[in-house]
Amino acid sequence: MKKLALFSVTLMSLMLLTSCEAVETIFKAGMWWGIIVVVGILGLILWLFSRGKNS
């Protein structure tokens, strides 16, 4: 049942979006995930450095 739902969503998105719009959507999502990951890693590094200096 899950495969059928995934297939139907994929098929609908392929029919509704042109190829350029689909690629644009994928790159926008990738860009935002990249920004979130970089900010998270920088925050973790800064937190670790500040924690080490306080101890």
N, C-alpha and C positions, 0 to 999 in steps of 0.2 A: 504494500500500500504506500509506503514511504517513497519507493522508487517511482511509482506512478505520479505522486504529488510533485516530486522533484522534476520529473520529465515534463509534466504539464506546465509548471512554472517556467521552465527553461524554454519550452516551445512557445508559450505566450510572450515571453520577453523577446524572443527572436522574431516573432511576427510583428510585435508592436514597435520595436526599436530598429532603426536602421543601423547598419554596421558602424557608422561613425559615432552615433549616439551611444551605442553599446560600449565601444572602446573608450569614449570620453567618460562614461560612468565608471568603468573599471579603473581608469587612471585617477579619477577624482577620489575614489574610495582608497586606492593605494597611496595616494599622496597624503590623505588624512591619517591613515594608519601609520605611515612613516613619521609624520609629525608627532603623533601621540607617542609612538615608541621612543623617538629621540628625546622628547621632553621628559618622559618617564625615566629613561636611563640617566639623563643629566640630573634630574631631581634625586635619584637614588645615589649617584656619585657624590653630589653635594651633601646629602644627608649623612653618608658614610664619613666624609671628611670632617664635617662639623661634629659628628659624634666622637670621632677619634681625638679631636683636639680638646674636647671637654673632659675626657677621662683622665 
